[in-house]
Amino acid sequence: MNPFLNEYDTPFEIPPFEKIEFKHYEPAFEIGMAEHLKEINDIAQNIEVATFENTIEALERSGKTLDKVANVFYNLLGSNTNDDLDSLAMKISPKLSAHNDSILLNKELFKRIEYLQSNKKEIELTTEQSRLLDETYKRFVRSGANLDQKSMKRLTEINSSLSSLSVQFDQNVLKETNSYSMIVDNQNDLEGLPQEEIRQAALLAESEGHEGKWVFKPTRVSMYPFLTYSTKRELREELYKSYIQRGDNDNEFDNKSIISEMVALRQEKANMMGFDNHSDYVLDNTMAKNTSNVNKLLQTIWKPGIKKAKGEVEAMQEIISSEGANFKLEAWDWWYYSEKLRQAQFDFKEEEVKPYFSEAKVLDGAFDVASKLFDITFKERNDLPKYRDNIRTFTVEDKNQKVIGIFYTDYTLRPNKSGGAWMNTFRSQSKFDGEIIPIVVNVCNFPPENSDGVSLLSFEQVETLFHEFGHALHGLLSDAQYPSLSGTSVTRDYVEFPSQMMENWAREPEVMRTFAKHYKTGETIPDDLLKKISAAGTFNEGFATTEYVAAAHLDMAYHTSKETIKDVDLFEDSALEELGLIPEIESRYRSTYFGHIFAGGYSSGYYSYLWTEVLEADAFYAFKENGLFHKETAEKLKKYVYSAGNTDDLMTQYVRFRGKEPEMDALLKKRGLN
């Protein structure tokens, strides 16, 4: 019995993870694709005149089996992979790409959609139905439905290649990260490190067969504490370079040729679709609309950002000189000396705040915020299916105690999990064929439990938890009729708005007091420490702004270039030099591990975090003006942002919430760059 080929006999029809075996995936994919193609053929060959119901709604109903298997497979590929899943991903991804192309390039099907779009004024449609028709028509056109047969064939080849290359890029980064270990065998080389970091390094060493030694990995959880506290400059350099050289070591995991090929294929595809470059093609379907608007945004924030960063360099260089050293600050020194600068300016250490930020308490704090804003509650369940033992499962209930969604948290760092943090769904919300509740997961890479069995977070990780929880709320609170428009099915430069919006509450002292409890004593974080954290709110913002804009600029440089990129390192150096990046700061992502744009959906879209920060900085002022949990403002936020999905024009939805379009001043003020 293949679980994917039957109705899920589980509470809330959650995937029965304990029954799913590797052998079930491939046949379910093959059967799912065959079923889907038959459904598509039935729609395309329908002899009746095209209607919204027999064409657009029929499309929404199609592919259920394929969705079931793909949602589980790709979720676990990112969060809980193994060699078998990796191999199948390389095999199945190009097949799925070809399958999707066979639908989106189906001439008979497109004729029916085109007929409905042309006669839209004569059809009685709700606002959401009108939006769905527009989005469906646009998706087919942007996928090449108007191309000739020869071009369609080439487009299918390009999409298949891009799909395979993207999977390979991601696997290379994970394998390269796991393959390197900095092994410390002299206890003196641990000088400056907190005891908990030393303990975790010893456990990591033991797990890799290096008992009695200490291991540090090129992951943020392992690397950042070492860079922040280690007094051994040469070891900081070694670990840092192992991180930034991932995918760029001329070995079997090297990503440079993959990047060159992907950029060329994307350029070819954009030209086929009638655009000068990939960025123009991508941005045509976003709020930003074109490269000019993106570059204007990046330059507006770059100028004050780099100015502040240079000031931070000067301040840290003064510390180096005051200590009697005569070297120039380098990129691998930044965390160490910025921590010293923080202590000098604000009189607190990062390690002082961590005991108040236990993972469980911070999550409770996020739940409390959502409850106060949106009248929902989270109830932990230990009887629901889950794909690993060390993840948590919750039902989400509205004010009438009706379950509106299922929420998983998968927070702990492990070797078979991709880096970073994200939200995804095992099932999206919809209600045009009965009420389908969403099943949402947040995946992060937080530190393992300490010797007391508690995972302690940095304040940056607190913000990450709230950020991903914001994405989760966008999926859980969705109230759309159609799955294609529900939850996070919005443009890249809008999808980060609901997530970044939630970060604001994490920074508010009033909110922090509700979850910042000492993990041993239960004591609430002291007011003087809260004041110091608030005072340091824009500390190191020059660095944060500069490294981010550098990555966004690099993304745009790749995807506006018309030249064949033969040397990826040379291209990257040239692009960042043109921007004016200083040597003390690296781009947040170097090309060879820039998964957002080469293994994710953010090509020509990494700018979107900044674009949506303009929205959320402006939006949060409504709560600063009216109160953090002002009922009427929260109700509008829920209705027009978190529940609305893509059911109407996105800026229209924003204006309905805020009463006006956003202003840049709020962003500059928030970052301390005004």
Number of C-alpha atoms within 10 A of each C-alpha: 8 13 19 26 17 9 10 14 11 11 11 16 14 17 26 17 14 10 12 16 10 10 10 16 20 16 14 20 22 16 15 21 21 16 17 23 18 13 16 21 15 15 21 22 11 15 8 8 10 19 15 21 10 16 23 20 17 15 19 17 15 17 18 16 21 21 18 20 22 19 16 19 21 16 17 16 20 19 24 18 18 14 11 11 18 16 13 15 22 17 14 17 19 22 18 20 19 20 17 18 22 16 20 19 23 19 18 15 23 21 14 23 24 20 14 22 19 10 10 15 10 9 12 10 14 9 11 18 19 19 17 25 21 16 17 21 21 16 14 21 17 18 21 20 23 16 16 11 12 8 15 20 14 14 23 22 17 20 21 19 18 23 22 20 23 22 20 20 24 25 23 20 24 19 17 22 23 15 11 16 17 15 15 19 14 10 11 10 14 21 12 14 16 14 10 12 20 20 14 20 21 21 18 20 21 15 11 11 10 16 14 13 18 25 23 23 22 24 19 17 20 19 17 17 19 26 25 21 21 20 17 15 12 12 18 22 16 13 23 21 14 21 20 18 17 25 27 20 14 11 9 10 22 20 26 22 15 19 24 16 17 19 23 21 19 20 25 19 23 20 15 17 21 11 16 16 22 26 26 20 24 21 21 14 17 17 19 21 15 16 19 11 12 24 15 11 18 20 14 13 20 23 14 18 24 22 14 20 22 16 14 21 22 13 14 22 19 15 17 16 12 10 9 9 11 10 9 12 18 14 15 22 20 20 19 20 22 20 19 19 20 17 13 12 13 17 13 17 16 14 15 10 21 18 20 28 25 23 24 13 18 25 18 15 21 24 19 19 21 20 17 15 19 21 16 21 19 20 14 14 12 10 8 18 18 17 17 11 8 10 14 17 21 19 19 23 19 16 11 8 10 12 17 20 25 26 23 22 21 21 21 17 21 15 15 17 19 24 22 15 17 20 23 20 22 20 23 25 27 21 14 14 11 8 12 18 23 27 26 26 26 22 26 23 22 24 22 17 15 13 10 8 8 17 20 25 24 22 18 8 19 22 20 24 28 26 26 26 30 26 27 29 24 28 30 28 26 29 25 21 21 22 23 21 25 27 30 28 17 18 17 26 23 26 21 25 27 26 27 25 22 25 21 18 21 23 18 13 16 12 17 20 17 17 24 24 21 18 20 11 9 12 12 15 20 14 11 9 16 19 13 15 21 15 12 16 14 15 19 20 19 23 25 18 23 28 23 21 26 26 22 26 24 25 26 22 18 27 23 17 16 15 10 11 18 13 12 19 15 10 16 20 14 14 19 19 13 10 15 14 19 17 12 16 20 20 23 18 18 21 26 27 26 25 21 17 20 25 21 13 13 18 25 27 23 22 25 23 19 23 23 24 23 21 26 24 24 22 24 18 14 18 17 11 9 13 12 21 18 15 16 11 18 20 17 17 23 21 19 20 23 27 22 24 28 27 26 17 14 19 15 14 20 20 14 16 21 20 12 13 14 19 13 16 13 20 22 17 12 15 20 16 19 12
